[in-house]
Amino acid sequence: MKEFTNVKSGGVILTLLLLALVSGSVWGQETVLLNEDFAEIKEGNSTSTSGSNSDWKGNSNFPKVVAAYQAGGSVRLGASKKVGSITTKPLDLSGNGGVFKVSFAVKGWTNVEGDIEVSLSGGKTQTVNYSANMSGEFETVELSFDGGTAQSTLTFATTAKRAFLDDIKIYYGETSTTQVEQPEFFPSNGATFVDNLTVTVSCATEGAIIYYTTDGNDPTTVSEVFPTGGLEIAKTTILKAIAVKDGLDNSEVVTATYTKLEPYADIAALKAAGIATVDGVDCVVKLTDAVVTYAEARKAYIQDATAGLCIYGDNTLKAGTTLNGVVQAKLKLYNGLNQLVVSGGEFDEVTVAEGAAIPAFTMASILSSSTLLFKYFRTLFRSAIFSKTAFDFKVASSCFCSPIHDVFKITITNTTASNR
């Protein structure tokens, strides 16, 4: 660059401002490398299960797409039986030492079915947990990356099934960095676990040392250094961390709480706890000789010696099998009934035995199991004619619990008119 001499201070300031403008950025501002708000997508929506069925073929910012769908100003990734992804055009991410940031808005299907993975070509992959679903607003996420090159691409993908993305931005942060980037935990804050959980941590500032505490106090440089292989925890833990590097200000302290879920002793104890919500809550239940009394596609029903429970979602359960082990899933309320919602894998650690006898129920045991069932069956049975022999009675799923099965089959034993 040509040197300027004998220039008054005002001229120097003016020259520097002009140079900043010519370079395309002003000190202290971010430099946007890609900004996609999907405004061109007019069809569909992200608020209903039927509002995003049309394929999206991509655009100039995202020329490569897999299982992507139009969702009215946003894009849906994935389907009920496959994951989806979108990949950016090649970007020059070599500036700022290859350090850049990514922000985007995300929300799940009717419930969150998985995570979002953001992968840098030839570099690392970051996994994003989120909690927003179709019924609410998008949740904004910001990530920091290093290792950008002159021909980098970024891929956004679901780890399972469906999610909506919007407002994707890739940019350089402020060029004058004086503080270490804050550490990022994985799993992120709020994760739950059953046995033990290994937590890892990363920092976008190369060479930073991460210190941590588990006693509730803020970490300092005299605290323990975070283990490179991750920290294993076996109880509910509040984890705090700080990143430090010579020549830079220490990062902000980040905090994450990891909650150990204690299993309910049986199905009756789980239901009696009254924790089920419409949106679902994480729970753990111990199954002891629980019999699968019904299983078809995504619907099943299990019963142990204490109570029965509806199962809905991806599963490999088979009627006539016995289950022993611990299951972690979401407990939801559906039409006033408890329903364990699964997405595949929840029963993988459960011991399964073939040849279980499906238990028979008396009229009294069925009617006493729930006030809701009593009111329904009482109305239905008043018009029925019973005998002393066992018979089958079919109930339309729309009247009982449609996620359980299309036809609910009950064997009533030794029923008399007095049982009505």
Contacts in CASP RR format, 6 or more apart in sequence:
PFRMAT RR
TARGET T0000
AUTHOR 0000-0000-0000
METHOD contacts of the structure
MODEL  1
MKEFTNVKSGGVILTLLLLALVSGSVWGQETVLLNEDFAEIKEGNSTSTS
GSNSDWKGNSNFPKVVAAYQAGGSVRLGASKKVGSITTKPLDLSGNGGVF
KVSFAVKGWTNVEGDIEVSLSGGKTQTVNYSANMSGEFETVELSFDGGTA
QSTLTFATTAKRAFLDDIKIYYGETSTTQVEQPEFFPSNGATFVDNLTVT
VSCATEGAIIYYTTDGNDPTTVSEVFPTGGLEIAKTTILKAIAVKDGLDN
SEVVTATYTKLEPYADIAALKAAGIATVDGVDCVVKLTDAVVTYAEARKA
YIQDATAGLCIYGDNTLKAGTTLNGVVQAKLKLYNGLNQLVVSGGEFDEV
TVAEGAAIPAFTMASILSSSTLLFKYFRTLFRSAIFSKTAFDFKVASSCF
CSPIHDVFKITITNTTASNR
4 12 0 8 1.000
4 15 0 8 1.000
7 15 0 8 1.000
20 26 0 8 1.000
20 27 0 8 1.000
24 31 0 8 1.000
25 31 0 8 1.000
25 175 0 8 1.000
27 174 0 8 1.000
27 175 0 8 1.000
27 176 0 8 1.000
28 174 0 8 1.000
28 175 0 8 1.000
28 176 0 8 1.000
29 174 0 8 1.000
30 101 0 8 1.000
30 171 0 8 1.000
30 172 0 8 1.000
30 173 0 8 1.000
30 174 0 8 1.000
31 96 0 8 1.000
31 171 0 8 1.000
31 172 0 8 1.000
31 173 0 8 1.000
31 175 0 8 1.000
32 169 0 8 1.000
32 170 0 8 1.000
32 171 0 8 1.000
33 91 0 8 1.000
33 92 0 8 1.000
33 93 0 8 1.000
33 100 0 8 1.000
33 170 0 8 1.000
33 171 0 8 1.000
33 172 0 8 1.000
34 61 0 8 1.000
34 88 0 8 1.000
34 89 0 8 1.000
34 91 0 8 1.000
34 168 0 8 1.000
34 169 0 8 1.000
34 170 0 8 1.000
34 171 0 8 1.000
35 168 0 8 1.000
35 169 0 8 1.000
35 170 0 8 1.000
35 171 0 8 1.000
36 59 0 8 1.000
36 61 0 8 1.000
36 62 0 8 1.000
36 167 0 8 1.000
36 168 0 8 1.000
36 169 0 8 1.000
37 73 0 8 1.000
37 166 0 8 1.000
37 167 0 8 1.000
38 72 0 8 1.000
38 73 0 8 1.000
38 74 0 8 1.000
38 75 0 8 1.000
38 166 0 8 1.000
39 73 0 8 1.000
40 59 0 8 1.000
41 56 0 8 1.000
41 70 0 8 1.000
41 71 0 8 1.000
41 72 0 8 1.000
41 73 0 8 1.000
41 74 0 8 1.000
41 75 0 8 1.000
42 70 0 8 1.000
42 72 0 8 1.000
42 73 0 8 1.000
43 54 0 8 1.000
43 70 0 8 1.000
43 72 0 8 1.000
44 51 0 8 1.000
44 52 0 8 1.000
44 54 0 8 1.000
44 70 0 8 1.000
44 71 0 8 1.000
44 72 0 8 1.000
45 51 0 8 1.000
45 52 0 8 1.000
45 71 0 8 1.000
45 72 0 8 1.000
46 52 0 8 1.000
46 71 0 8 1.000
46 72 0 8 1.000
46 73 0 8 1.000
46 74 0 8 1.000
46 76 0 8 1.000
46 107 0 8 1.000
46 134 0 8 1.000
46 138 0 8 1.000
46 164 0 8 1.000
46 166 0 8 1.000
47 134 0 8 1.000
47 135 0 8 1.000
47 136 0 8 1.000
48 134 0 8 1.000
49 109 0 8 1.000
49 110 0 8 1.000
49 134 0 8 1.000
51 71 0 8 1.000
52 69 0 8 1.000
52 70 0 8 1.000
52 71 0 8 1.000
52 72 0 8 1.000
52 76 0 8 1.000
52 164 0 8 1.000
53 69 0 8 1.000
54 69 0 8 1.000
54 70 0 8 1.000
55 68 0 8 1.000
55 69 0 8 1.000
55 70 0 8 1.000
56 65 0 8 1.000
56 68 0 8 1.000
56 69 0 8 1.000
56 70 0 8 1.000
56 75 0 8 1.000
56 76 0 8 1.000
57 65 0 8 1.000
58 64 0 8 1.000
58 65 0 8 1.000
58 68 0 8 1.000
58 86 0 8 1.000
60 89 0 8 1.000
61 88 0 8 1.000
61 89 0 8 1.000
62 86 0 8 1.000
62 87 0 8 1.000
62 88 0 8 1.000
62 89 0 8 1.000
63 87 0 8 1.000
63 89 0 8 1.000
64 86 0 8 1.000
64 87 0 8 1.000
65 85 0 8 1.000
65 86 0 8 1.000
65 87 0 8 1.000
66 83 0 8 1.000
66 84 0 8 1.000
66 85 0 8 1.000
66 86 0 8 1.000
66 157 0 8 1.000
67 77 0 8 1.000
67 78 0 8 1.000
67 79 0 8 1.000
67 82 0 8 1.000
67 83 0 8 1.000
67 84 0 8 1.000
67 85 0 8 1.000
68 75 0 8 1.000
68 76 0 8 1.000
68 77 0 8 1.000
68 78 0 8 1.000
68 84 0 8 1.000
68 85 0 8 1.000
68 86 0 8 1.000
69 75 0 8 1.000
69 76 0 8 1.000
69 77 0 8 1.000
69 78 0 8 1.000
69 79 0 8 1.000
70 76 0 8 1.000
71 164 0 8 1.000
73 166 0 8 1.000
74 105 0 8 1.000
74 138 0 8 1.000
74 164 0 8 1.000
74 165 0 8 1.000
74 166 0 8 1.000
75 86 0 8 1.000
75 164 0 8 1.000
75 165 0 8 1.000
75 166 0 8 1.000
76 162 0 8 1.000
76 163 0 8 1.000
76 164 0 8 1.000
77 83 0 8 1.000
77 84 0 8 1.000
77 85 0 8 1.000
77 86 0 8 1.000
77 156 0 8 1.000
77 157 0 8 1.000
77 158 0 8 1.000
77 162 0 8 1.000
77 163 0 8 1.000
77 164 0 8 1.000
77 165 0 8 1.000
78 84 0 8 1.000
78 158 0 8 1.000
78 161 0 8 1.000
78 162 0 8 1.000
78 163 0 8 1.000
79 161 0 8 1.000
79 162 0 8 1.000
80 161 0 8 1.000
80 162 0 8 1.000
81 161 0 8 1.000
82 161 0 8 1.000
83 157 0 8 1.000
83 158 0 8 1.000
83 159 0 8 1.000
83 160 0 8 1.000
83 161 0 8 1.000
84 157 0 8 1.000
84 158 0 8 1.000
85 155 0 8 1.000
85 156 0 8 1.000
85 157 0 8 1.000
85 158 0 8 1.000
86 155 0 8 1.000
86 156 0 8 1.000
86 157 0 8 1.000
86 165 0 8 1.000
87 153 0 8 1.000
87 154 0 8 1.000
87 155 0 8 1.000
87 156 0 8 1.000
88 153 0 8 1.000
88 154 0 8 1.000
88 155 0 8 1.000
88 170 0 8 1.000
89 153 0 8 1.000
90 151 0 8 1.000
90 152 0 8 1.000
90 153 0 8 1.000
91 151 0 8 1.000
91 152 0 8 1.000
91 153 0 8 1.000
91 154 0 8 1.000
91 170 0 8 1.000
92 150 0 8 1.000
92 151 0 8 1.000
92 152 0 8 1.000
93 100 0 8 1.000
93 145 0 8 1.000
93 147 0 8 1.000
93 148 0 8 1.000
93 149 0 8 1.000
93 150 0 8 1.000
93 152 0 8 1.000
93 170 0 8 1.000
94 148 0 8 1.000
94 149 0 8 1.000
94 150 0 8 1.000
94 152 0 8 1.000
95 148 0 8 1.000
95 172 0 8 1.000
96 172 0 8 1.000
96 173 0 8 1.000
96 175 0 8 1.000
97 146 0 8 1.000
97 147 0 8 1.000
97 148 0 8 1.000
98 145 0 8 1.000
98 146 0 8 1.000
98 147 0 8 1.000
98 148 0 8 1.000
98 149 0 8 1.000
99 144 0 8 1.000
99 145 0 8 1.000
99 146 0 8 1.000
99 147 0 8 1.000
99 148 0 8 1.000
99 172 0 8 1.000
99 204 0 8 1.000
100 144 0 8 1.000
100 145 0 8 1.000
100 146 0 8 1.000
100 148 0 8 1.000
100 170 0 8 1.000
100 171 0 8 1.000
100 172 0 8 1.000
100 173 0 8 1.000
101 142 0 8 1.000
101 143 0 8 1.000
101 144 0 8 1.000
101 145 0 8 1.000
101 170 0 8 1.000
101 171 0 8 1.000
101 172 0 8 1.000
101 173 0 8 1.000
102 118 0 8 1.000
102 142 0 8 1.000
102 143 0 8 1.000
102 144 0 8 1.000
102 145 0 8 1.000
102 154 0 8 1.000
102 168 0 8 1.000
102 169 0 8 1.000
102 170 0 8 1.000
103 140 0 8 1.000
103 141 0 8 1.000
103 142 0 8 1.000
103 143 0 8 1.000
103 167 0 8 1.000
103 168 0 8 1.000
103 169 0 8 1.000
103 171 0 8 1.000
104 140 0 8 1.000
104 141 0 8 1.000
104 156 0 8 1.000
104 165 0 8 1.000
104 166 0 8 1.000
104 167 0 8 1.000
104 168 0 8 1.000
104 169 0 8 1.000
105 138 0 8 1.000
105 139 0 8 1.000
105 140 0 8 1.000
105 141 0 8 1.000
105 165 0 8 1.000
105 166 0 8 1.000
105 167 0 8 1.000
106 116 0 8 1.000
106 128 0 8 1.000
106 130 0 8 1.000
106 132 0 8 1.000
106 138 0 8 1.000
106 139 0 8 1.000
106 141 0 8 1.000
106 163 0 8 1.000
106 164 0 8 1.000
106 165 0 8 1.000
106 166 0 8 1.000
107 130 0 8 1.000
107 132 0 8 1.000
107 133 0 8 1.000
107 134 0 8 1.000
107 136 0 8 1.000
107 137 0 8 1.000
107 138 0 8 1.000
107 139 0 8 1.000
107 163 0 8 1.000
107 164 0 8 1.000
108 130 0 8 1.000
108 132 0 8 1.000
108 133 0 8 1.000
108 134 0 8 1.000
108 162 0 8 1.000
108 163 0 8 1.000
108 164 0 8 1.000
109 133 0 8 1.000
109 134 0 8 1.000
109 161 0 8 1.000
109 162 0 8 1.000
109 163 0 8 1.000
110 133 0 8 1.000
110 134 0 8 1.000
110 135 0 8 1.000
111 133 0 8 1.000
111 279 0 8 1.000
111 280 0 8 1.000
111 330 0 8 1.000
111 341 0 8 1.000
112 130 0 8 1.000
112 131 0 8 1.000
112 132 0 8 1.000
112 133 0 8 1.000
112 163 0 8 1.000
113 158 0 8 1.000
113 160 0 8 1.000
113 161 0 8 1.000
113 162 0 8 1.000
113 163 0 8 1.000
113 343 0 8 1.000
114 158 0 8 1.000
114 159 0 8 1.000
114 160 0 8 1.000
114 161 0 8 1.000
114 163 0 8 1.000
114 343 0 8 1.000
115 127 0 8 1.000
115 128 0 8 1.000
115 129 0 8 1.000
115 130 0 8 1.000
115 158 0 8 1.000
115 159 0 8 1.000
115 160 0 8 1.000
116 127 0 8 1.000
116 128 0 8 1.000
116 130 0 8 1.000
116 141 0 8 1.000
116 156 0 8 1.000
116 157 0 8 1.000
116 158 0 8 1.000
116 159 0 8 1.000
116 163 0 8 1.000
116 165 0 8 1.000
117 125 0 8 1.000
117 126 0 8 1.000
117 127 0 8 1.000
117 128 0 8 1.000
117 155 0 8 1.000
117 156 0 8 1.000
117 157 0 8 1.000
117 158 0 8 1.000
117 159 0 8 1.000
118 125 0 8 1.000
118 126 0 8 1.000
118 128 0 8 1.000
118 143 0 8 1.000
118 154 0 8 1.000
118 155 0 8 1.000
118 156 0 8 1.000
119 125 0 8 1.000
119 126 0 8 1.000
119 154 0 8 1.000
119 155 0 8 1.000
119 157 0 8 1.000
120 145 0 8 1.000
120 147 0 8 1.000
120 148 0 8 1.000
120 152 0 8 1.000
120 153 0 8 1.000
120 154 0 8 1.000
121 151 0 8 1.000
121 152 0 8 1.000
121 153 0 8 1.000
121 154 0 8 1.000
121 155 0 8 1.000
122 152 0 8 1.000
123 147 0 8 1.000
123 148 0 8 1.000
124 145 0 8 1.000
124 202 0 8 1.000
126 143 0 8 1.000
126 145 0 8 1.000
126 184 0 8 1.000
126 202 0 8 1.000
127 159 0 8 1.000
127 186 0 8 1.000
128 141 0 8 1.000
128 143 0 8 1.000
128 188 0 8 1.000
129 187 0 8 1.000
129 188 0 8 1.000
129 191 0 8 1.000
130 139 0 8 1.000
130 141 0 8 1.000
131 139 0 8 1.000
132 138 0 8 1.000
132 139 0 8 1.000
133 279 0 8 1.000
134 164 0 8 1.000
138 164 0 8 1.000
138 166 0 8 1.000
138 167 0 8 1.000
140 167 0 8 1.000
143 184 0 8 1.000
144 181 0 8 1.000
144 184 0 8 1.000
144 204 0 8 1.000
145 204 0 8 1.000
146 204 0 8 1.000
146 206 0 8 1.000
154 170 0 8 1.000
156 165 0 8 1.000
156 168 0 8 1.000
160 343 0 8 1.000
161 343 0 8 1.000
177 248 0 8 1.000
178 248 0 8 1.000
178 249 0 8 1.000
179 248 0 8 1.000
179 249 0 8 1.000
179 250 0 8 1.000
179 251 0 8 1.000
180 203 0 8 1.000
180 205 0 8 1.000
180 208 0 8 1.000
180 243 0 8 1.000
180 244 0 8 1.000
180 245 0 8 1.000
180 248 0 8 1.000
180 249 0 8 1.000
180 250 0 8 1.000
180 251 0 8 1.000
181 203 0 8 1.000
181 204 0 8 1.000
181 205 0 8 1.000
181 208 0 8 1.000
181 243 0 8 1.000
181 251 0 8 1.000
182 203 0 8 1.000
182 243 0 8 1.000
182 251 0 8 1.000
182 252 0 8 1.000
182 254 0 8 1.000
183 201 0 8 1.000
183 202 0 8 1.000
183 203 0 8 1.000
183 210 0 8 1.000
183 226 0 8 1.000
183 241 0 8 1.000
183 242 0 8 1.000
183 243 0 8 1.000
183 251 0 8 1.000
183 254 0 8 1.000
184 201 0 8 1.000
184 202 0 8 1.000
184 203 0 8 1.000
184 204 0 8 1.000
184 254 0 8 1.000
185 199 0 8 1.000
185 200 0 8 1.000
185 201 0 8 1.000
185 239 0 8 1.000
185 241 0 8 1.000
185 254 0 8 1.000
185 256 0 8 1.000
186 199 0 8 1.000
186 200 0 8 1.000
186 201 0 8 1.000
186 202 0 8 1.000
187 197 0 8 1.000
187 199 0 8 1.000
187 258 0 8 1.000
188 256 0 8 1.000
189 255 0 8 1.000
189 256 0 8 1.000
189 257 0 8 1.000
190 256 0 8 1.000
190 257 0 8 1.000
190 258 0 8 1.000
190 259 0 8 1.000
191 197 0 8 1.000
191 256 0 8 1.000
191 258 0 8 1.000
191 259 0 8 1.000
192 258 0 8 1.000
192 259 0 8 1.000
192 260 0 8 1.000
192 261 0 8 1.000
192 282 0 8 1.000
192 328 0 8 1.000
193 233 0 8 1.000
193 258 0 8 1.000
193 259 0 8 1.000
193 260 0 8 1.000
193 261 0 8 1.000
194 260 0 8 1.000
194 261 0 8 1.000
194 263 0 8 1.000
194 284 0 8 1.000
194 326 0 8 1.000
194 328 0 8 1.000
195 234 0 8 1.000
196 232 0 8 1.000
196 233 0 8 1.000
196 234 0 8 1.000
197 232 0 8 1.000
197 233 0 8 1.000
197 234 0 8 1.000
197 258 0 8 1.000
197 260 0 8 1.000
198 229 0 8 1.000
198 230 0 8 1.000
198 231 0 8 1.000
198 232 0 8 1.000
198 233 0 8 1.000
199 230 0 8 1.000
199 231 0 8 1.000
199 232 0 8 1.000
199 233 0 8 1.000
199 239 0 8 1.000
199 256 0 8 1.000
199 258 0 8 1.000
200 229 0 8 1.000
200 230 0 8 1.000
200 231 0 8 1.000
201 210 0 8 1.000
201 212 0 8 1.000
201 226 0 8 1.000
201 230 0 8 1.000
201 231 0 8 1.000
201 241 0 8 1.000
203 210 0 8 1.000
203 243 0 8 1.000
203 251 0 8 1.000
205 243 0 8 1.000
205 245 0 8 1.000
205 248 0 8 1.000
205 251 0 8 1.000
207 245 0 8 1.000
208 243 0 8 1.000
208 244 0 8 1.000
208 245 0 8 1.000
208 251 0 8 1.000
209 225 0 8 1.000
209 243 0 8 1.000
209 244 0 8 1.000
209 245 0 8 1.000
210 225 0 8 1.000
210 226 0 8 1.000
210 241 0 8 1.000
210 242 0 8 1.000
210 243 0 8 1.000
210 244 0 8 1.000
211 219 0 8 1.000
211 220 0 8 1.000
211 221 0 8 1.000
211 223 0 8 1.000
211 224 0 8 1.000
211 225 0 8 1.000
211 226 0 8 1.000
211 241 0 8 1.000
211 242 0 8 1.000
211 244 0 8 1.000
212 219 0 8 1.000
212 223 0 8 1.000
212 224 0 8 1.000
212 225 0 8 1.000
212 226 0 8 1.000
212 231 0 8 1.000
212 239 0 8 1.000
212 240 0 8 1.000
212 241 0 8 1.000
212 242 0 8 1.000
213 219 0 8 1.000
213 223 0 8 1.000
213 224 0 8 1.000
213 239 0 8 1.000
213 240 0 8 1.000
214 233 0 8 1.000
214 237 0 8 1.000
214 238 0 8 1.000
214 239 0 8 1.000
214 240 0 8 1.000
216 238 0 8 1.000
216 240 0 8 1.000
217 240 0 8 1.000
218 240 0 8 1.000
218 242 0 8 1.000
218 253 0 8 1.000
219 240 0 8 1.000
219 241 0 8 1.000
219 242 0 8 1.000
219 253 0 8 1.000
220 242 0 8 1.000
221 244 0 8 1.000
223 242 0 8 1.000
226 241 0 8 1.000
231 239 0 8 1.000
233 239 0 8 1.000
233 258 0 8 1.000
234 260 0 8 1.000
235 260 0 8 1.000
236 257 0 8 1.000
236 258 0 8 1.000
236 259 0 8 1.000
236 260 0 8 1.000
237 257 0 8 1.000
237 258 0 8 1.000
238 255 0 8 1.000
238 256 0 8 1.000
238 257 0 8 1.000
239 255 0 8 1.000
239 256 0 8 1.000
239 257 0 8 1.000
239 258 0 8 1.000
240 253 0 8 1.000
240 254 0 8 1.000
240 255 0 8 1.000
241 253 0 8 1.000
241 254 0 8 1.000
242 250 0 8 1.000
242 251 0 8 1.000
242 252 0 8 1.000
242 253 0 8 1.000
242 254 0 8 1.000
243 250 0 8 1.000
243 251 0 8 1.000
244 250 0 8 1.000
244 251 0 8 1.000
261 282 0 8 1.000
261 283 0 8 1.000
261 284 0 8 1.000
261 328 0 8 1.000
262 284 0 8 1.000
263 284 0 8 1.000
263 285 0 8 1.000
263 286 0 8 1.000
263 326 0 8 1.000
264 270 0 8 1.000
264 273 0 8 1.000
264 283 0 8 1.000
264 284 0 8 1.000
264 285 0 8 1.000
264 286 0 8 1.000
265 286 0 8 1.000
266 285 0 8 1.000
266 286 0 8 1.000
266 287 0 8 1.000
266 288 0 8 1.000
266 304 0 8 1.000
266 305 0 8 1.000
266 306 0 8 1.000
266 307 0 8 1.000
267 285 0 8 1.000
267 287 0 8 1.000
267 290 0 8 1.000
267 302 0 8 1.000
267 303 0 8 1.000
267 304 0 8 1.000
267 306 0 8 1.000
267 307 0 8 1.000
267 308 0 8 1.000
267 309 0 8 1.000
268 304 0 8 1.000
268 306 0 8 1.000
268 307 0 8 1.000
269 285 0 8 1.000
269 306 0 8 1.000
270 283 0 8 1.000
270 285 0 8 1.000
270 309 0 8 1.000
270 331 0 8 1.000
270 338 0 8 1.000
271 307 0 8 1.000
271 309 0 8 1.000
271 338 0 8 1.000
275 281 0 8 1.000
275 283 0 8 1.000
275 331 0 8 1.000
276 331 0 8 1.000
276 332 0 8 1.000
276 333 0 8 1.000
276 338 0 8 1.000
276 339 0 8 1.000
277 331 0 8 1.000
277 332 0 8 1.000
277 333 0 8 1.000
278 332 0 8 1.000
278 333 0 8 1.000
279 332 0 8 1.000
280 330 0 8 1.000
280 331 0 8 1.000
280 332 0 8 1.000
280 333 0 8 1.000
280 341 0 8 1.000
281 330 0 8 1.000
281 331 0 8 1.000
281 332 0 8 1.000
282 328 0 8 1.000
282 329 0 8 1.000
282 330 0 8 1.000
282 331 0 8 1.000
283 328 0 8 1.000
283 329 0 8 1.000
283 330 0 8 1.000
283 331 0 8 1.000
284 326 0 8 1.000
284 327 0 8 1.000
284 328 0 8 1.000
285 326 0 8 1.000
285 327 0 8 1.000
285 340 0 8 1.000
286 325 0 8 1.000
286 326 0 8 1.000
287 302 0 8 1.000
287 304 0 8 1.000
287 323 0 8 1.000
287 324 0 8 1.000
287 325 0 8 1.000
287 326 0 8 1.000
287 327 0 8 1.000
287 350 0 8 1.000
288 304 0 8 1.000
288 305 0 8 1.000
288 324 0 8 1.000
288 325 0 8 1.000
289 304 0 8 1.000
289 305 0 8 1.000
289 322 0 8 1.000
289 323 0 8 1.000
289 324 0 8 1.000
290 302 0 8 1.000
290 303 0 8 1.000
290 304 0 8 1.000
290 322 0 8 1.000
290 323 0 8 1.000
290 324 0 8 1.000
291 302 0 8 1.000
291 303 0 8 1.000
291 304 0 8 1.000
291 320 0 8 1.000
291 321 0 8 1.000
291 322 0 8 1.000
291 323 0 8 1.000
291 356 0 8 1.000
291 357 0 8 1.000
291 358 0 8 1.000
291 359 0 8 1.000
292 300 0 8 1.000
292 301 0 8 1.000
292 302 0 8 1.000
292 317 0 8 1.000
292 318 0 8 1.000
292 319 0 8 1.000
292 320 0 8 1.000
292 321 0 8 1.000
292 322 0 8 1.000
292 323 0 8 1.000
292 356 0 8 1.000
293 301 0 8 1.000
293 302 0 8 1.000
293 303 0 8 1.000
293 319 0 8 1.000
293 320 0 8 1.000
293 358 0 8 1.000
293 359 0 8 1.000
294 300 0 8 1.000
294 301 0 8 1.000
294 319 0 8 1.000
294 404 0 8 1.000
294 405 0 8 1.000
294 408 0 8 1.000
294 409 0 8 1.000
295 301 0 8 1.000
295 315 0 8 1.000
295 317 0 8 1.000
295 318 0 8 1.000
295 319 0 8 1.000
296 405 0 8 1.000
296 406 0 8 1.000
298 312 0 8 1.000
298 313 0 8 1.000
298 314 0 8 1.000
298 315 0 8 1.000
298 403 0 8 1.000
299 310 0 8 1.000
299 311 0 8 1.000
299 312 0 8 1.000
299 313 0 8 1.000
299 403 0 8 1.000
299 404 0 8 1.000
299 405 0 8 1.000
299 406 0 8 1.000
300 310 0 8 1.000
300 311 0 8 1.000
300 312 0 8 1.000
300 315 0 8 1.000
300 317 0 8 1.000
300 319 0 8 1.000
300 404 0 8 1.000
300 405 0 8 1.000
301 308 0 8 1.000
301 309 0 8 1.000
301 310 0 8 1.000
301 311 0 8 1.000
301 404 0 8 1.000
301 405 0 8 1.000
302 308 0 8 1.000
302 309 0 8 1.000
302 311 0 8 1.000
302 317 0 8 1.000
302 323 0 8 1.000
303 309 0 8 1.000
303 359 0 8 1.000
307 369 0 8 1.000
309 338 0 8 1.000
309 339 0 8 1.000
309 340 0 8 1.000
310 334 0 8 1.000
310 337 0 8 1.000
310 338 0 8 1.000
310 339 0 8 1.000
310 340 0 8 1.000
310 401 0 8 1.000
310 403 0 8 1.000
310 404 0 8 1.000
311 317 0 8 1.000
311 339 0 8 1.000
311 340 0 8 1.000
311 342 0 8 1.000
312 334 0 8 1.000
312 339 0 8 1.000
312 340 0 8 1.000
312 341 0 8 1.000
312 342 0 8 1.000
312 403 0 8 1.000
312 404 0 8 1.000
313 341 0 8 1.000
313 342 0 8 1.000
313 343 0 8 1.000
313 344 0 8 1.000
313 403 0 8 1.000
314 342 0 8 1.000
314 343 0 8 1.000
314 344 0 8 1.000
314 345 0 8 1.000
315 342 0 8 1.000
315 344 0 8 1.000
315 345 0 8 1.000
315 346 0 8 1.000
315 347 0 8 1.000
316 347 0 8 1.000
317 323 0 8 1.000
317 347 0 8 1.000
318 352 0 8 1.000
319 358 0 8 1.000
320 354 0 8 1.000
320 355 0 8 1.000
320 356 0 8 1.000
320 357 0 8 1.000
320 358 0 8 1.000
321 352 0 8 1.000
321 353 0 8 1.000
321 354 0 8 1.000
321 355 0 8 1.000
321 356 0 8 1.000
322 352 0 8 1.000
322 353 0 8 1.000
322 355 0 8 1.000
322 356 0 8 1.000
323 347 0 8 1.000
323 350 0 8 1.000
323 351 0 8 1.000
323 352 0 8 1.000
324 350 0 8 1.000
324 351 0 8 1.000
324 353 0 8 1.000
325 349 0 8 1.000
325 350 0 8 1.000
325 351 0 8 1.000
326 349 0 8 1.000
326 350 0 8 1.000
327 340 0 8 1.000
327 346 0 8 1.000
327 347 0 8 1.000
327 350 0 8 1.000
328 346 0 8 1.000
329 340 0 8 1.000
329 341 0 8 1.000
329 342 0 8 1.000
329 346 0 8 1.000
330 340 0 8 1.000
330 341 0 8 1.000
331 338 0 8 1.000
331 339 0 8 1.000
331 340 0 8 1.000
331 341 0 8 1.000
332 338 0 8 1.000
332 339 0 8 1.000
332 340 0 8 1.000
332 341 0 8 1.000
333 339 0 8 1.000
334 401 0 8 1.000
334 403 0 8 1.000
335 401 0 8 1.000
335 402 0 8 1.000
336 372 0 8 1.000
337 370 0 8 1.000
337 372 0 8 1.000
337 401 0 8 1.000
339 401 0 8 1.000
339 403 0 8 1.000
339 404 0 8 1.000
360 390 0 8 1.000
360 411 0 8 1.000
360 413 0 8 1.000
361 410 0 8 1.000
361 411 0 8 1.000
361 412 0 8 1.000
361 413 0 8 1.000
362 412 0 8 1.000
362 413 0 8 1.000
362 414 0 8 1.000
362 415 0 8 1.000
362 419 0 8 1.000
363 381 0 8 1.000
363 412 0 8 1.000
363 415 0 8 1.000
363 419 0 8 1.000
363 420 0 8 1.000
364 419 0 8 1.000
366 373 0 8 1.000
366 377 0 8 1.000
366 410 0 8 1.000
366 412 0 8 1.000
367 373 0 8 1.000
367 374 0 8 1.000
367 377 0 8 1.000
367 378 0 8 1.000
368 374 0 8 1.000
376 399 0 8 1.000
376 400 0 8 1.000
378 420 0 8 1.000
380 395 0 8 1.000
380 399 0 8 1.000
381 420 0 8 1.000
382 420 0 8 1.000
384 393 0 8 1.000
386 412 0 8 1.000
386 415 0 8 1.000
386 416 0 8 1.000
386 417 0 8 1.000
386 419 0 8 1.000
386 420 0 8 1.000
387 415 0 8 1.000
388 414 0 8 1.000
388 415 0 8 1.000
388 416 0 8 1.000
390 411 0 8 1.000
390 412 0 8 1.000
390 413 0 8 1.000
390 414 0 8 1.000
391 411 0 8 1.000
391 412 0 8 1.000
392 409 0 8 1.000
392 410 0 8 1.000
392 411 0 8 1.000
393 409 0 8 1.000
393 410 0 8 1.000
393 412 0 8 1.000
394 407 0 8 1.000
394 408 0 8 1.000
394 409 0 8 1.000
395 407 0 8 1.000
395 408 0 8 1.000
395 410 0 8 1.000
396 407 0 8 1.000
397 404 0 8 1.000
397 405 0 8 1.000
397 406 0 8 1.000
397 407 0 8 1.000
397 408 0 8 1.000
400 408 0 8 1.000
401 408 0 8 1.000
END
